[in-house]
């Protein structure tokens, strides 16, 4: 099954009004150029592009995506979401707040949320469920939000051959609170923690092995829907390794960190996904 690629930039806690404006303008121009280049290329892959930005900049990015030509080429996403719909939860962001700013994606269970903020598998599962239950309340032309569910192992877990056990446990916790039809509305990102900013790298074959394992786990829930789930690689995808990674059968895109802050690098990864 041919799936659309998804290249999602995660800005993490970076940016300013001034630097964001430049970055967004450069990415917009680049995406327009790529669209023109591929207008007559029937063999080119279909690519979705998103930027997941710090919450204070939702308004700025939303405004930059107002034009029809732009909003159909790049989507806005959040970096985290609360399990609560409203209430006395200082500092948290509800799914309806994300929707107010036109977010169509949100990252759930990023490794930094797990390691730095103590999020458990159960927390990630409930956040995913919150996003998908909100989808069920929408009517008319309201835009739903797709959770990008992150799983991944540490270096110690990789070296002790625990990769499949760890990512399998993390994904299983989410699947336990969903219904099979929910598979049509999720994205899963494999982010090997040991390969992020450490200088260590996962070969395309190593990444593919884990992606294939995750797809098999999804297939155990619903074999047909599992074929359509986008599986992203989040282990430091860069311009110089994107093409090889994206050539793997079960790697459908990337969750991009540092390279998402440099328009030239980000656009080169998008171009790689187009091939």
N, C-alpha and C positions, 0 to 999 in steps of 0.2 A: 504494500500500500504506500502510495506516495503522499507524504505528509508535508504541510507547509513548514518551512523553517521559521523559527522565532529567535531574533537577536534582541535580548533585553539588557539594557545597561543598568547597572546598579551603582548610583553615584555615592552610596554610603553617606558618611557625614562630611561631604565636600560641597563647595559651591558658594557663590555670592550672587547678588542680583546682577552685578556687572559681568562676572565671568560666565554666569549662566546664559546671559543674553548673547554673548559671543558664541558660546558652544552650540546653543540651539540654532542660531542663525547659520552657522557653518554646517551643522548636520542637515538642516532643512535644505540648504542649497545642494548639498551632496546627494541627498535622497532624490531630489528633483532630477539631478543629472543621471543618477542610476536608473530612474524610471524612464527617462527618455531613451537611454541606451538599450533598455530591455523591452521597449514598447513592441518591437517586432520580433522579439526573441522567444518564440514559442517553446524552445527547449529550456529556457531559464527557469529555475526553481522559484516558487512563490515564497516570498519572505515577509513576515510580520516584524515590525520594529517597535520597540517600546523603551522608555526611559523611566526608571523607578527612582524618584528623587526625594530629598528630605521634605517633610510635610510643610515647612514654612514657605517652600517655593511652589507648592501646588498651583496657586493662583497665577504666578508668573508663567509657568509652563502651560497651564490651561489656556491662558490668553494667547500664547504663541502658537497654539494649535487650532485657533479658531477658523482659519481659512479652510475651505473644503479640500483643496489640493494637499494641504499639510496634514490635516487630521486623518486622512485616509492612508497616510504613509507612516505615521508615527503615533503611538499611543502613550498615555500617561499611566504610571503605576506608583503604588506606595511601597514602602519598605517594611511595613509591619501593620498589624491590625489587632484590635482588642476582641476578646470573646464576648464582651458586653455590648449591648446596644446603646446604652446611655447610663448616666448616673455619676456617683461620686468616685470617679476613677481618674484622678488628676494625671494629666500627661498622656493619657491613652487616646487612641483614634478609632472611632467606630467605623464599621463598613459603610454606613449611610453617609458619614462625613467624607469618606473616600469618593463615594458616588456623587456627592454634591460638586466635586471638582472635576468630574468626568474621568476618574480613574477607571481603567478597564482591567488592570492587573494589580496584584499585591503579592509581595514576597512573604512567605510564611515559613518560619522555622529556619531562617538563615543560621549558618554555623556560629556567627558572632552573637546572635540572639541566644542561641543555646549555651555557648560557652561563657559569655560575658554577663548575661542576664538570667541564667539558670532555667531557661525554658526546657521543659520536659517533653517527651514524646506525646504525652497526654495533652499538654498545653497546645502543641502544634496541631494535634488532631482537632481540638475544640475550636481553634482559630479557623481552621479549614472549614469545619462544619458551619461556623458562624457565617462565613462568606457565602457558602453554597445555600444555606437556608435563606439568606437575604435574597438570593437570586429567585427563590420560589415565591417571594412576595411581590415581585415586580409585575407591572401590567403595561400594556401599550408599547410605546417605543422606548421605555426605560432601558438604559444600558447596564448589563450585568457585569460583575467583576470576576475575573478568573484568578484563582490562587495559584501561585508558583511555589510548589511545596519542595523545600530543600531537604536533602538527605546527604549524608557523607560521613566518612570515618577519619579518625586521627592517624598520625604516623604510627603510634604504638599499636593501634588496632589493625592497621594495614600489615605491619611487620609480624603480627601474631596471627595472620591469616583469618582475621575476623571481619573482613570487609563485607561479605555477603550477610553475615549474621547481623551486623550493625545496621546496614542500610535496609535490610529486610525487616528488622524490628521497627525501625523508624517509619517505614512506609506502612507496615501492617497496622500500627497504631492509628494511622489516618484512615485506612480502609475499613477498620472496624466500626467507625462512626458514620460511614457513608452508605449510600445505597448504590447498587451497580450502575444505575443511570447517571450517577454523578461523575463517572469516568469521562463522560463527554464534555465536562466543564472544568477539568483540572490540567495543570502542567506540572511535571516533576523535574526538578533540577538536581543532578548529581554533582556535589561539590566536595571532592576529596580535600579535606582540610589540610592535609600534609603537602598538597601541591599548590597552595595559595600563598604567594609571596615568600616562598621559602627557597626558591631556586631549584627545588625538586620538580620533576615533571612526570605526568602519567603519559605513557605512549597512547596513540590512538587506539591500539589494540586493547590496552588495559582499560581504557575508558569504555570502549565498546562492550567488553565483557560484563562490566557492571550494568551498563544500560540494557543489555540483553536480559540480564538477571531481573532487573526491575520490570521490564515489559512482560516477562514470564509471570511475575508476581501479579501484575495487573490482569493478565490474561486468565489467571485462576479465578478472578472475580467475574469478568466478562471478556471472552476471547475476541469478540468483534470490536467492542469499544476500545479495548486495549491497543488495537492496531492504529487507532487514530490519536492516541495520547502523545503530545509533544514531549519528548525527553531532552532536556537541555544539559549541556556540560558546563559546569561552573568552576573548573579547576585551572584558572588563569588562561583562558582562551585569548590568544593574541593574533595579530595579523600573520605572524610567521608560522603558526601552527593550526590556524582556523581551517584552512582548506583540507588538510589531512584528517582533522577531527570530524569535520562535517561530511566527509566522504563515507564515514562509517554508517552501516545500515540503520542503527538505532539511535544515532545522535542527530537530533532534529533542530539544533540551534545551540545558543550559548547564553549563559547568565554572565555578563561581562562586568568586571570590576574596574581596575585601573585603566584599561584601554577605553572604557566608556567616557572617560574624562578628556580624551584627546580625539577631536573630531576626525582627524586623518586616520587614526588607528581604528576607531569605531566603524567608519565607513568602509575601510578595507575588509573588515570582518563581514559587514553586510554584503559587500561585493562577493566575498568568498561563498556566502550562503546562496547567492544568486546562481552560481555555476551548477 
